[in-house]
Amino acid sequence: MKREKYRKNMEIKIKKKREEMIECARNFGFTAEETLRQSRELDELMNEYIRLFLRPRKKINILIPIFFLFKSLFSRILITHHT
């Protein structure tokens, strides 16, 4: 039960950090120091989540969903940033 609660908490933290990073990118640009800091913090949270909860047998199993997550994320940023 504690593990599931911790997992949900991690998912909330990741979502919040992702939103903060997107907002930073919109306000200051992709290469701004604050955006990069937010990105590093998001990376750390995601790496911890993967390490604790996904434990794949093959690395390719986690790389594919992560690729599509970031592809979708940055596509939205680019679209909203350039309009």
C-alpha angles and dihedrals in degrees: 000000000000090000092055091048091050090048092053090047090052091050090052091049091050092049092048093047091048090053091048091051093049091050090049091051091050093049103037107016135254096284099045114124092239092052091049091049091051089049092052091049090050090050090053093050092047092047091051091048091050093046094049104037114018104043095172123201090223126032092225088069091069099033095064097055091042091052092052092044092056094039089056093042096051093041089059092047093050093048094049094039095054098044 
